[in-house]
Structures are given as C-alpha cells and as structure tokens.
Amino acid sequence: MWLDECPSFWDEGRVRPLVTESGKVVLMCDSCSAVWPTLDDFKEMEHVEPDEPDWTVTAGVHVRPGTVRWASPQDLEVAGMSGLKWRP
Ligand SMILES: [Zn+2]
C-alpha cells in the first residue's frame, strides 16, 4: 500500500506506511531513505533520513533494519490512519 509518490524530484519511489518496533506507524519512501514521522510532517515535506547506528526517527522511534515491516490495512486501522487514500 502506498500513499503518494516520493516528493524528492530525483526519486521515483512511493511513500508507504511502515510499522516500527515501538508500534508507531511512520511513512517511508520505498526507494530513498526519507522518513516522515507523521502525516503532518509529510504534508509539510519535513522528512528525516535515519541512519546507522541508531536509525532514529524521533525520540523512542527508530527504523533499524530487521525491526520494521510495511503496514497492513489492519495496522493502519489501529494507528487511526485507515481514512487516508491508500493505493493498493
Ligand atoms: Zn524517495
């Protein structure tokens, strides 16, 4: 599932919901390393680029490889994000 195309002009990735180890759902591009902590951050184009060693998105939230997975429709419902225009 994806929400929108990556806003980076040089990238053709898609922005997808990602479940982090903390349970918080963030938005991440499936092509570049951009992560948006919240939907508002995406709307305001305020992305972060988490990197090793801590892969921090915001306090208490990280996207360390192996600890995250793409969100399912049920994850989005739990996160209160199911009302958005997700594309299959
Ligand atoms: Zn991207």
PDB file of the backbone (N, CA, C, O) and the ligand in Angstrom, with CONECT records:
HET     ZN  A 101       1
ATOM      1  N   MET A   1       0.847  -1.194   0.000  1.00  0.00           N
ATOM      2  CA  MET A   1       0.000   0.000   0.000  1.00  0.00           C
ATOM      3  C   MET A   1       0.876   1.234   0.000  1.00  0.00           C
ATOM      4  O   MET A   1       1.930   1.270   0.634  1.00  0.00           O
ATOM      5  N   TRP A   2       0.426   2.231  -0.714  1.00  0.00           N
ATOM      6  CA  TRP A   2       1.218   3.457  -0.730  1.00  0.00           C
ATOM      7  C   TRP A   2       0.293   4.671  -0.765  1.00  0.00           C
ATOM      8  O   TRP A   2      -0.863   4.594  -1.181  1.00  0.00           O
ATOM      9  N   LEU A   3       0.842   5.778  -0.318  1.00  0.00           N
ATOM     10  CA  LEU A   3       0.046   6.987  -0.145  1.00  0.00           C
ATOM     11  C   LEU A   3       0.254   7.987  -1.267  1.00  0.00           C
ATOM     12  O   LEU A   3      -0.689   8.608  -1.759  1.00  0.00           O
ATOM     13  N   ASP A   4       1.509   8.128  -1.658  1.00  0.00           N
ATOM     14  CA  ASP A   4       1.831   9.166  -2.624  1.00  0.00           C
ATOM     15  C   ASP A   4       3.196   8.859  -3.233  1.00  0.00           C
ATOM     16  O   ASP A   4       3.924   7.987  -2.758  1.00  0.00           O
ATOM     17  N   GLU A   5       3.522   9.584  -4.282  1.00  0.00           N
ATOM     18  CA  GLU A   5       4.850   9.433  -4.849  1.00  0.00           C
ATOM     19  C   GLU A   5       5.841  10.233  -4.018  1.00  0.00           C
ATOM     20  O   GLU A   5       5.490  11.255  -3.428  1.00  0.00           O
ATOM     21  N   CYS A   6       7.063   9.768  -3.980  1.00  0.00           N
ATOM     22  CA  CYS A   6       8.093  10.468  -3.213  1.00  0.00           C
ATOM     23  C   CYS A   6       8.231  11.891  -3.728  1.00  0.00           C
ATOM     24  O   CYS A   6       8.374  12.101  -4.932  1.00  0.00           O
ATOM     25  N   PRO A   7       8.189  12.866  -2.835  1.00  0.00           N
ATOM     26  CA  PRO A   7       8.278  14.262  -3.274  1.00  0.00           C
ATOM     27  C   PRO A   7       9.668  14.686  -3.742  1.00  0.00           C
ATOM     28  O   PRO A   7       9.820  15.764  -4.316  1.00  0.00           O
ATOM     29  N   SER A   8      10.682  13.856  -3.506  1.00  0.00           N
ATOM     30  CA  SER A   8      12.015  14.223  -3.989  1.00  0.00           C
ATOM     31  C   SER A   8      12.029  14.191  -5.506  1.00  0.00           C
ATOM     32  O   SER A   8      11.677  13.175  -6.105  1.00  0.00           O
ATOM     33  N   PHE A   9      12.425  15.277  -6.132  1.00  0.00           N
ATOM     34  CA  PHE A   9      12.317  15.375  -7.583  1.00  0.00           C
ATOM     35  C   PHE A   9      13.201  14.377  -8.304  1.00  0.00           C
ATOM     36  O   PHE A   9      12.948  14.055  -9.465  1.00  0.00           O
ATOM     37  N   TRP A  10      14.236  13.881  -7.637  1.00  0.00           N
ATOM     38  CA  TRP A  10      15.150  12.952  -8.289  1.00  0.00           C
ATOM     39  C   TRP A  10      14.804  11.502  -7.986  1.00  0.00           C
ATOM     40  O   TRP A  10      15.532  10.593  -8.385  1.00  0.00           O
ATOM     41  N   ASP A  11      13.709  11.283  -7.290  1.00  0.00           N
ATOM     42  CA  ASP A  11      13.384   9.921  -6.863  1.00  0.00           C
ATOM     43  C   ASP A  11      12.002   9.532  -7.370  1.00  0.00           C
ATOM     44  O   ASP A  11      11.095  10.364  -7.410  1.00  0.00           O
ATOM     45  N   GLU A  12      11.839   8.263  -7.759  1.00  0.00           N
ATOM     46  CA  GLU A  12      10.550   7.795  -8.246  1.00  0.00           C
ATOM     47  C   GLU A  12       9.930   6.776  -7.307  1.00  0.00           C
ATOM     48  O   GLU A  12       9.097   5.967  -7.717  1.00  0.00           O
ATOM     49  N   GLY A  13      10.340   6.818  -6.045  1.00  0.00           N
ATOM     50  CA  GLY A  13       9.797   5.876  -5.067  1.00  0.00           C
ATOM     51  C   GLY A  13       8.384   6.230  -4.651  1.00  0.00           C
ATOM     52  O   GLY A  13       7.829   7.257  -5.041  1.00  0.00           O
ATOM     53  N   ARG A  14       7.822   5.342  -3.842  1.00  0.00           N
ATOM     54  CA  ARG A  14       6.488   5.577  -3.313  1.00  0.00           C
ATOM     55  C   ARG A  14       6.543   5.620  -1.801  1.00  0.00           C
ATOM     56  O   ARG A  14       7.327   4.916  -1.165  1.00  0.00           O
ATOM     57  N   VAL A  15       5.690   6.466  -1.241  1.00  0.00           N
ATOM     58  CA  VAL A  15       5.663   6.660   0.202  1.00  0.00           C
ATOM     59  C   VAL A  15       4.704   5.641   0.816  1.00  0.00           C
ATOM     60  O   VAL A  15       3.508   5.639   0.526  1.00  0.00           O
ATOM     61  N   ARG A  16       5.248   4.789   1.657  1.00  0.00           N
ATOM     62  CA  ARG A  16       4.463   3.688   2.230  1.00  0.00           C
ATOM     63  C   ARG A  16       4.457   3.745   3.756  1.00  0.00           C
ATOM     64  O   ARG A  16       5.388   4.270   4.367  1.00  0.00           O
ATOM     65  N   PRO A  17       3.394   3.198   4.370  1.00  0.00           N
ATOM     66  CA  PRO A  17       3.348   3.162   5.839  1.00  0.00           C
ATOM     67  C   PRO A  17       4.201   2.017   6.373  1.00  0.00           C
ATOM     68  O   PRO A  17       4.187   0.909   5.838  1.00  0.00           O
ATOM     69  N   LEU A  18       4.934   2.308   7.425  1.00  0.00           N
ATOM     70  CA  LEU A  18       5.882   1.351   7.997  1.00  0.00           C
ATOM     71  C   LEU A  18       5.623   1.223   9.499  1.00  0.00           C
ATOM     72  O   LEU A  18       5.511   2.224  10.207  1.00  0.00           O
ATOM     73  N   VAL A  19       5.529  -0.017   9.974  1.00  0.00           N
ATOM     74  CA  VAL A  19       5.355  -0.252  11.412  1.00  0.00           C
ATOM     75  C   VAL A  19       6.733  -0.384  12.043  1.00  0.00           C
ATOM     76  O   VAL A  19       7.528  -1.236  11.644  1.00  0.00           O
ATOM     77  N   THR A  20       7.011   0.460  13.027  1.00  0.00           N
ATOM     78  CA  THR A  20       8.307   0.414  13.693  1.00  0.00           C
ATOM     79  C   THR A  20       8.225  -0.484  14.927  1.00  0.00           C
ATOM     80  O   THR A  20       7.142  -0.899  15.341  1.00  0.00           O
ATOM     81  N   GLU A  21       9.370  -0.769  15.493  1.00  0.00           N
ATOM     82  CA  GLU A  21       9.436  -1.666  16.650  1.00  0.00           C
ATOM     83  C   GLU A  21       8.595  -1.143  17.810  1.00  0.00           C
ATOM     84  O   GLU A  21       8.046  -1.930  18.580  1.00  0.00           O
ATOM     85  N   SER A  22       8.492   0.170  17.939  1.00  0.00           N
ATOM     86  CA  SER A  22       7.718   0.765  19.035  1.00  0.00           C
ATOM     87  C   SER A  22       6.215   0.607  18.811  1.00  0.00           C
ATOM     88  O   SER A  22       5.421   0.831  19.724  1.00  0.00           O
ATOM     89  N   GLY A  23       5.827   0.222  17.596  1.00  0.00           N
ATOM     90  CA  GLY A  23       4.411   0.122  17.262  1.00  0.00           C
ATOM     91  C   GLY A  23       3.908   1.344  16.527  1.00  0.00           C
ATOM     92  O   GLY A  23       2.818   1.334  15.955  1.00  0.00           O
ATOM     93  N   LYS A  24       4.713   2.406  16.546  1.00  0.00           N
ATOM     94  CA  LYS A  24       4.300   3.621  15.848  1.00  0.00           C
ATOM     95  C   LYS A  24       4.437   3.428  14.335  1.00  0.00           C
ATOM     96  O   LYS A  24       5.423   2.871  13.852  1.00  0.00           O
ATOM     97  N   VAL A  25       3.436   3.897  13.606  1.00  0.00           N
ATOM     98  CA  VAL A  25       3.474   3.823  12.143  1.00  0.00           C
ATOM     99  C   VAL A  25       4.030   5.135  11.598  1.00  0.00           C
ATOM    100  O   VAL A  25       3.525   6.212  11.915  1.00  0.00           O
ATOM    101  N   VAL A  26       5.065   5.036  10.785  1.00  0.00           N
ATOM    102  CA  VAL A  26       5.636   6.212  10.134  1.00  0.00           C
ATOM    103  C   VAL A  26       5.494   6.029   8.629  1.00  0.00           C
ATOM    104  O   VAL A  26       5.098   4.961   8.162  1.00  0.00           O
ATOM    105  N   LEU A  27       5.812   7.059   7.882  1.00  0.00           N
ATOM    106  CA  LEU A  27       5.777   6.970   6.422  1.00  0.00           C
ATOM    107  C   LEU A  27       7.207   6.909   5.909  1.00  0.00           C
ATOM    108  O   LEU A  27       8.052   7.706   6.315  1.00  0.00           O
ATOM    109  N   MET A  28       7.479   5.958   5.012  1.00  0.00           N
ATOM    110  CA  MET A  28       8.833   5.830   4.492  1.00  0.00           C
ATOM    111  C   MET A  28       8.793   5.604   2.989  1.00  0.00           C
ATOM    112  O   MET A  28       7.931   4.890   2.478  1.00  0.00           O
ATOM    113  N   CYS A  29       9.737   6.223   2.289  1.00  0.00           N
ATOM    114  CA  CYS A  29       9.858   6.008   0.853  1.00  0.00           C
ATOM    115  C   CYS A  29      10.457   4.620   0.621  1.00  0.00           C
ATOM    116  O   CYS A  29      11.362   4.203   1.344  1.00  0.00           O
ATOM    117  N   ASP A  30       9.946   3.899  -0.397  1.00  0.00           N
ATOM    118  CA  ASP A  30      10.485   2.561  -0.651  1.00  0.00           C
ATOM    119  C   ASP A  30      11.705   2.593  -1.572  1.00  0.00           C
ATOM    120  O   ASP A  30      12.217   1.550  -1.979  1.00  0.00           O
ATOM    121  N   SER A  31      12.156   3.795  -1.890  1.00  0.00           N
ATOM    122  CA  SER A  31      13.303   3.908  -2.789  1.00  0.00           C
ATOM    123  C   SER A  31      14.468   4.655  -2.153  1.00  0.00           C
ATOM    124  O   SER A  31      15.587   4.144  -2.112  1.00  0.00           O
ATOM    125  N   CYS A  32      14.211   5.859  -1.661  1.00  0.00           N
ATOM    126  CA  CYS A  32      15.288   6.601  -0.997  1.00  0.00           C
ATOM    127  C   CYS A  32      15.168   6.395   0.513  1.00  0.00           C
ATOM    128  O   CYS A  32      14.383   5.558   0.959  1.00  0.00           O
ATOM    129  N   SER A  33      15.929   7.140   1.298  1.00  0.00           N
ATOM    130  CA  SER A  33      15.960   6.892   2.737  1.00  0.00           C
ATOM    131  C   SER A  33      15.081   7.864   3.523  1.00  0.00           C
ATOM    132  O   SER A  33      15.215   7.966   4.743  1.00  0.00           O
ATOM    133  N   ALA A  34      14.193   8.573   2.846  1.00  0.00           N
ATOM    134  CA  ALA A  34      13.362   9.564   3.521  1.00  0.00           C
ATOM    135  C   ALA A  34      12.282   8.908   4.388  1.00  0.00           C
ATOM    136  O   ALA A  34      11.622   7.953   3.977  1.00  0.00           O
ATOM    137  N   VAL A  35      12.124   9.450   5.599  1.00  0.00           N
ATOM    138  CA  VAL A  35      11.072   9.011   6.523  1.00  0.00           C
ATOM    139  C   VAL A  35      10.342  10.252   7.030  1.00  0.00           C
ATOM    140  O   VAL A  35      10.960  11.268   7.349  1.00  0.00           O
ATOM    141  N   TRP A  36       9.008  10.148   7.098  1.00  0.00           N
ATOM    142  CA  TRP A  36       8.203  11.219   7.668  1.00  0.00           C
ATOM    143  C   TRP A  36       7.563  10.669   8.931  1.00  0.00           C
ATOM    144  O   TRP A  36       6.783   9.719   8.861  1.00  0.00           O
ATOM    145  N   PRO A  37       7.881  11.253  10.095  1.00  0.00           N
ATOM    146  CA  PRO A  37       7.384  10.723  11.371  1.00  0.00           C
ATOM    147  C   PRO A  37       5.861  10.711  11.466  1.00  0.00           C
ATOM    148  O   PRO A  37       5.282   9.802  12.060  1.00  0.00           O
ATOM    149  N   THR A  38       5.211  11.721  10.881  1.00  0.00           N
ATOM    150  CA  THR A  38       3.752  11.801  10.944  1.00  0.00           C
ATOM    151  C   THR A  38       3.214  12.259   9.593  1.00  0.00           C
ATOM    152  O   THR A  38       3.966  12.707   8.727  1.00  0.00           O
ATOM    153  N   LEU A  39       1.904  12.139   9.431  1.00  0.00           N
ATOM    154  CA  LEU A  39       1.271  12.615   8.199  1.00  0.00           C
ATOM    155  C   LEU A  39       1.471  14.120   8.031  1.00  0.00           C
ATOM    156  O   LEU A  39       1.691  14.605   6.922  1.00  0.00           O
ATOM    157  N   ASP A  40       1.393  14.845   9.130  1.00  0.00           N
ATOM    158  CA  ASP A  40       1.609  16.293   9.052  1.00  0.00           C
ATOM    159  C   ASP A  40       3.014  16.613   8.543  1.00  0.00           C
ATOM    160  O   ASP A  40       3.209  17.544   7.762  1.00  0.00           O
ATOM    161  N   ASP A  41       3.986  15.824   8.999  1.00  0.00           N
ATOM    162  CA  ASP A  41       5.353  16.041   8.515  1.00  0.00           C
ATOM    163  C   ASP A  41       5.424  15.825   7.012  1.00  0.00           C
ATOM    164  O   ASP A  41       6.145  16.532   6.308  1.00  0.00           O
ATOM    165  N   PHE A  42       4.667  14.838   6.521  1.00  0.00           N
ATOM    166  CA  PHE A  42       4.675  14.582   5.079  1.00  0.00           C
ATOM    167  C   PHE A  42       4.056  15.754   4.330  1.00  0.00           C
ATOM    168  O   PHE A  42       4.583  16.203   3.312  1.00  0.00           O
ATOM    169  N   LYS A  43       2.928  16.244   4.847  1.00  0.00           N
ATOM    170  CA  LYS A  43       2.256  17.374   4.192  1.00  0.00           C
ATOM    171  C   LYS A  43       3.153  18.604   4.153  1.00  0.00           C
ATOM    172  O   LYS A  43       3.128  19.387   3.203  1.00  0.00           O
ATOM    173  N   GLU A  44       3.948  18.753   5.214  1.00  0.00           N
ATOM    174  CA  GLU A  44       4.840  19.919   5.280  1.00  0.00           C
ATOM    175  C   GLU A  44       6.209  19.623   4.661  1.00  0.00           C
ATOM    176  O   GLU A  44       7.105  20.467   4.678  1.00  0.00           O
ATOM    177  N   MET A  45       6.356  18.409   4.113  1.00  0.00           N
ATOM    178  CA  MET A  45       7.608  17.974   3.490  1.00  0.00           C
ATOM    179  C   MET A  45       8.798  18.080   4.434  1.00  0.00           C
ATOM    180  O   MET A  45       9.897  18.478   4.048  1.00  0.00           O
ATOM    181  N   GLU A  46       8.539  17.712   5.682  1.00  0.00           N
ATOM    182  CA  GLU A  46       9.603  17.729   6.691  1.00  0.00           C
ATOM    183  C   GLU A  46      10.073  16.298   6.926  1.00  0.00           C
ATOM    184  O   GLU A  46       9.625  15.634   7.860  1.00  0.00           O
ATOM    185  N   HIS A  47      10.977  15.832   6.073  1.00  0.00           N
ATOM    186  CA  HIS A  47      11.425  14.453   6.232  1.00  0.00           C
ATOM    187  C   HIS A  47      12.710  14.361   7.049  1.00  0.00           C
ATOM    188  O   HIS A  47      13.426  15.346   7.228  1.00  0.00           O
ATOM    189  N   VAL A  48      12.981  13.160   7.538  1.00  0.00           N
ATOM    190  CA  VAL A  48      14.251  12.879   8.197  1.00  0.00           C
ATOM    191  C   VAL A  48      14.904  11.726   7.427  1.00  0.00           C
ATOM    192  O   VAL A  48      14.232  10.986   6.709  1.00  0.00           O
ATOM    193  N   GLU A  49      16.204  11.590   7.586  1.00  0.00           N
ATOM    194  CA  GLU A  49      16.918  10.492   6.929  1.00  0.00           C
ATOM    195  C   GLU A  49      17.662   9.694   7.986  1.00  0.00           C
ATOM    196  O   GLU A  49      18.847   9.918   8.231  1.00  0.00           O
ATOM    197  N   PRO A  50      16.949   8.756   8.611  1.00  0.00           N
ATOM    198  CA  PRO A  50      17.569   7.957   9.681  1.00  0.00           C
ATOM    199  C   PRO A  50      18.760   7.171   9.145  1.00  0.00           C
ATOM    200  O   PRO A  50      18.749   6.701   8.007  1.00  0.00           O
ATOM    201  N   ASP A  51      19.784   7.034   9.980  1.00  0.00           N
ATOM    202  CA  ASP A  51      20.982   6.333   9.532  1.00  0.00           C
ATOM    203  C   ASP A  51      21.610   5.610  10.707  1.00  0.00           C
ATOM    204  O   ASP A  51      21.268   5.860  11.863  1.00  0.00           O
ATOM    205  N   GLU A  52      22.534   4.708  10.397  1.00  0.00           N
ATOM    206  CA  GLU A  52      23.215   3.995  11.452  1.00  0.00           C
ATOM    207  C   GLU A  52      24.033   4.970  12.290  1.00  0.00           C
ATOM    208  O   GLU A  52      24.426   6.014  11.769  1.00  0.00           O
ATOM    209  N   PRO A  53      24.307   4.686  13.554  1.00  0.00           N
ATOM    210  CA  PRO A  53      23.997   3.407  14.210  1.00  0.00           C
ATOM    211  C   PRO A  53      22.621   3.353  14.890  1.00  0.00           C
ATOM    212  O   PRO A  53      22.152   2.266  15.228  1.00  0.00           O
ATOM    213  N   ASP A  54      21.975   4.492  15.093  1.00  0.00           N
ATOM    214  CA  ASP A  54      20.746   4.437  15.909  1.00  0.00           C
ATOM    215  C   ASP A  54      19.457   4.463  15.083  1.00  0.00           C
ATOM    216  O   ASP A  54      18.393   4.106  15.587  1.00  0.00           O
ATOM    217  N   TRP A  55      19.549   4.888  13.807  1.00  0.00           N
ATOM    218  CA  TRP A  55      18.381   4.878  12.912  1.00  0.00           C
ATOM    219  C   TRP A  55      17.195   5.633  13.494  1.00  0.00           C
ATOM    220  O   TRP A  55      16.046   5.261  13.254  1.00  0.00           O
ATOM    221  N   THR A  56      17.460   6.687  14.254  1.00  0.00           N
ATOM    222  CA  THR A  56      16.399   7.408  14.952  1.00  0.00           C
ATOM    223  C   THR A  56      15.517   8.229  14.008  1.00  0.00           C
ATOM    224  O   THR A  56      16.005   8.946  13.135  1.00  0.00           O
ATOM    225  N   VAL A  57      14.194   8.099  14.213  1.00  0.00           N
ATOM    226  CA  VAL A  57      13.222   8.935  13.504  1.00  0.00           C
ATOM    227  C   VAL A  57      12.832  10.093  14.412  1.00  0.00           C
ATOM    228  O   VAL A  57      12.998  11.262  14.062  1.00  0.00           O
ATOM    229  N   THR A  58      12.313   9.749  15.578  1.00  0.00           N
ATOM    230  CA  THR A  58      12.053  10.702  16.649  1.00  0.00           C
ATOM    231  C   THR A  58      12.375   9.975  17.948  1.00  0.00           C
ATOM    232  O   THR A  58      12.698   8.788  17.926  1.00  0.00           O
ATOM    233  N   ALA A  59      12.292  10.663  19.066  1.00  0.00           N
ATOM    234  CA  ALA A  59      12.619  10.037  20.349  1.00  0.00           C
ATOM    235  C   ALA A  59      11.794   8.759  20.544  1.00  0.00           C
ATOM    236  O   ALA A  59      10.564   8.783  20.497  1.00  0.00           O
ATOM    237  N   GLY A  60      12.489   7.663  20.762  1.00  0.00           N
ATOM    238  CA  GLY A  60      11.808   6.397  21.018  1.00  0.00           C
ATOM    239  C   GLY A  60      11.358   5.654  19.780  1.00  0.00           C
ATOM    240  O   GLY A  60      10.794   4.565  19.884  1.00  0.00           O
ATOM    241  N   VAL A  61      11.595   6.221  18.610  1.00  0.00           N
ATOM    242  CA  VAL A  61      11.177   5.581  17.360  1.00  0.00           C
ATOM    243  C   VAL A  61      12.386   5.454  16.430  1.00  0.00           C
ATOM    244  O   VAL A  61      13.072   6.436  16.146  1.00  0.00           O
ATOM    245  N   HIS A  62      12.633   4.232  15.964  1.00  0.00           N
ATOM    246  CA  HIS A  62      13.751   4.037  15.045  1.00  0.00           C
ATOM    247  C   HIS A  62      13.340   3.072  13.932  1.00  0.00           C
ATOM    248  O   HIS A  62      12.342   2.361  14.049  1.00  0.00           O
ATOM    249  N   VAL A  63      14.108   3.059  12.874  1.00  0.00           N
ATOM    250  CA  VAL A  63      13.810   2.186  11.734  1.00  0.00           C
ATOM    251  C   VAL A  63      15.006   1.272  11.448  1.00  0.00           C
ATOM    252  O   VAL A  63      15.367   1.034  10.295  1.00  0.00           O
ATOM    253  N   ARG A  64      15.607   0.770  12.529  1.00  0.00           N
ATOM    254  CA  ARG A  64      16.753  -0.123  12.352  1.00  0.00           C
ATOM    255  C   ARG A  64      16.323  -1.315  11.482  1.00  0.00           C
ATOM    256  O   ARG A  64      15.284  -1.926  11.733  1.00  0.00           O
ATOM    257  N   PRO A  65      17.124  -1.641  10.465  1.00  0.00           N
ATOM    258  CA  PRO A  65      16.776  -2.778   9.598  1.00  0.00           C
ATOM    259  C   PRO A  65      16.538  -4.046  10.419  1.00  0.00           C
ATOM    260  O   PRO A  65      17.268  -4.335  11.367  1.00  0.00           O
ATOM    261  N   GLY A  66      15.526  -4.777  10.043  1.00  0.00           N
ATOM    262  CA  GLY A  66      15.188  -6.005  10.746  1.00  0.00           C
ATOM    263  C   GLY A  66      14.149  -5.816  11.828  1.00  0.00           C
ATOM    264  O   GLY A  66      13.629  -6.792  12.368  1.00  0.00           O
ATOM    265  N   THR A  67      13.838  -4.562  12.152  1.00  0.00           N
ATOM    266  CA  THR A  67      12.863  -4.303  13.229  1.00  0.00           C
ATOM    267  C   THR A  67      11.575  -3.702  12.680  1.00  0.00           C
ATOM    268  O   THR A  67      10.641  -3.440  13.438  1.00  0.00           O
ATOM    269  N   VAL A  68      11.519  -3.484  11.381  1.00  0.00           N
ATOM    270  CA  VAL A  68      10.353  -2.807  10.813  1.00  0.00           C
ATOM    271  C   VAL A  68       9.679  -3.680   9.756  1.00  0.00           C
ATOM    272  O   VAL A  68      10.286  -4.612   9.228  1.00  0.00           O
ATOM    273  N   ARG A  69       8.435  -3.372   9.458  1.00  0.00           N
ATOM    274  CA  ARG A  69       7.725  -4.058   8.362  1.00  0.00           C
ATOM    275  C   ARG A  69       6.723  -3.086   7.772  1.00  0.00           C
ATOM    276  O   ARG A  69       6.240  -2.181   8.453  1.00  0.00           O
ATOM    277  N   TRP A  70       6.412  -3.284   6.485  1.00  0.00           N
ATOM    278  CA  TRP A  70       5.400  -2.449   5.856  1.00  0.00           C
ATOM    279  C   TRP A  70       4.066  -2.718   6.529  1.00  0.00           C
ATOM    280  O   TRP A  70       3.774  -3.852   6.909  1.00  0.00           O
ATOM    281  N   ALA A  71       3.262  -1.688   6.676  1.00  0.00           N
ATOM    282  CA  ALA A  71       1.990  -1.798   7.389  1.00  0.00           C
ATOM    283  C   ALA A  71       0.916  -2.492   6.550  1.00  0.00           C
ATOM    284  O   ALA A  71       0.905  -2.402   5.322  1.00  0.00           O
ATOM    285  N   SER A  72       0.019  -3.182   7.246  1.00  0.00           N
ATOM    286  CA  SER A  72      -1.147  -3.808   6.625  1.00  0.00           C
ATOM    287  C   SER A  72      -2.346  -2.895   6.854  1.00  0.00           C
ATOM    288  O   SER A  72      -2.270  -1.970   7.662  1.00  0.00           O
ATOM    289  N   PRO A  73      -3.460  -3.145   6.148  1.00  0.00           N
ATOM    290  CA  PRO A  73      -4.666  -2.341   6.403  1.00  0.00           C
ATOM    291  C   PRO A  73      -5.057  -2.357   7.877  1.00  0.00           C
ATOM    292  O   PRO A  73      -5.520  -1.348   8.409  1.00  0.00           O
ATOM    293  N   GLN A  74      -4.872  -3.498   8.536  1.00  0.00           N
ATOM    294  CA  GLN A  74      -5.216  -3.582   9.961  1.00  0.00           C
ATOM    295  C   GLN A  74      -4.305  -2.689  10.809  1.00  0.00           C
ATOM    296  O   GLN A  74      -4.767  -2.047  11.753  1.00  0.00           O
ATOM    297  N   ASP A  75      -3.021  -2.650  10.477  1.00  0.00           N
ATOM    298  CA  ASP A  75      -2.100  -1.754  11.195  1.00  0.00           C
ATOM    299  C   ASP A  75      -2.561  -0.308  11.082  1.00  0.00           C
ATOM    300  O   ASP A  75      -2.500   0.456  12.045  1.00  0.00           O
ATOM    301  N   LEU A  76      -3.023   0.053   9.892  1.00  0.00           N
ATOM    302  CA  LEU A  76      -3.440   1.438   9.662  1.00  0.00           C
ATOM    303  C   LEU A  76      -4.703   1.761  10.446  1.00  0.00           C
ATOM    304  O   LEU A  76      -4.899   2.885  10.906  1.00  0.00           O
ATOM    305  N   GLU A  77      -5.558   0.745  10.587  1.00  0.00           N
ATOM    306  CA  GLU A  77      -6.774   0.944  11.369  1.00  0.00           C
ATOM    307  C   GLU A  77      -6.414   1.188  12.829  1.00  0.00           C
ATOM    308  O   GLU A  77      -6.938   2.101  13.466  1.00  0.00           O
ATOM    309  N   VAL A  78      -5.523   0.367  13.343  1.00  0.00           N
ATOM    310  CA  VAL A  78      -5.080   0.511  14.737  1.00  0.00           C
ATOM    311  C   VAL A  78      -4.436   1.874  14.967  1.00  0.00           C
ATOM    312  O   VAL A  78      -4.615   2.491  16.017  1.00  0.00           O
ATOM    313  N   ALA A  79      -3.678   2.338  13.961  1.00  0.00           N
ATOM    314  CA  ALA A  79      -2.968   3.615  14.083  1.00  0.00           C
ATOM    315  C   ALA A  79      -3.869   4.816  13.817  1.00  0.00           C
ATOM    316  O   ALA A  79      -3.437   5.963  13.938  1.00  0.00           O
ATOM    317  N   GLY A  80      -5.128   4.548  13.454  1.00  0.00           N
ATOM    318  CA  GLY A  80      -6.039   5.646  13.162  1.00  0.00           C
ATOM    319  C   GLY A  80      -5.742   6.313  11.837  1.00  0.00           C
ATOM    320  O   GLY A  80      -6.075   7.481  11.633  1.00  0.00           O
ATOM    321  N   MET A  81      -5.106   5.562  10.921  1.00  0.00           N
ATOM    322  CA  MET A  81      -4.725   6.142   9.628  1.00  0.00           C
ATOM    323  C   MET A  81      -5.469   5.484   8.467  1.00  0.00           C
ATOM    324  O   MET A  81      -5.080   5.652   7.312  1.00  0.00           O
ATOM    325  N   SER A  82      -6.521   4.747   8.758  1.00  0.00           N
ATOM    326  CA  SER A  82      -7.190   3.992   7.692  1.00  0.00           C
ATOM    327  C   SER A  82      -8.048   4.887   6.806  1.00  0.00           C
ATOM    328  O   SER A  82      -8.481   4.457   5.737  1.00  0.00           O
ATOM    329  N   GLY A  83      -8.302   6.120   7.229  1.00  0.00           N
ATOM    330  CA  GLY A  83      -9.161   7.007   6.447  1.00  0.00           C
ATOM    331  C   GLY A  83      -8.459   7.709   5.302  1.00  0.00           C
ATOM    332  O   GLY A  83      -9.089   8.444   4.542  1.00  0.00           O
ATOM    333  N   LEU A  84      -7.148   7.488   5.172  1.00  0.00           N
ATOM    334  CA  LEU A  84      -6.408   8.155   4.101  1.00  0.00           C
ATOM    335  C   LEU A  84      -6.598   7.431   2.778  1.00  0.00           C
ATOM    336  O   LEU A  84      -7.069   6.294   2.748  1.00  0.00           O
ATOM    337  N   LYS A  85      -6.234   8.083   1.697  1.00  0.00           N
ATOM    338  CA  LYS A  85      -6.414   7.492   0.370  1.00  0.00           C
ATOM    339  C   LYS A  85      -5.238   6.588   0.017  1.00  0.00           C
ATOM    340  O   LYS A  85      -4.377   6.952  -0.784  1.00  0.00           O
ATOM    341  N   TRP A  86      -5.215   5.414   0.621  1.00  0.00           N
ATOM    342  CA  TRP A  86      -4.145   4.453   0.336  1.00  0.00           C
ATOM    343  C   TRP A  86      -4.397   3.796  -1.015  1.00  0.00           C
ATOM    344  O   TRP A  86      -5.535   3.492  -1.373  1.00  0.00           O
ATOM    345  N   ARG A  87      -3.336   3.588  -1.741  1.00  0.00           N
ATOM    346  CA  ARG A  87      -3.458   2.916  -3.039  1.00  0.00           C
ATOM    347  C   ARG A  87      -2.868   1.510  -2.924  1.00  0.00           C
ATOM    348  O   ARG A  87      -1.853   1.314  -2.256  1.00  0.00           O
ATOM    349  N   PRO A  88      -3.498   0.544  -3.570  1.00  0.00           N
ATOM    350  CA  PRO A  88      -3.034  -0.839  -3.419  1.00  0.00           C
ATOM    351  C   PRO A  88      -1.702  -1.094  -4.128  1.00  0.00           C
ATOM    352  O   PRO A  88      -1.187  -2.211  -4.089  1.00  0.00           O
TER     353      PRO A  88
HETATM  354 ZN    ZN A 101      12.111   8.757  -2.075  1.00  0.00          ZN2+
END
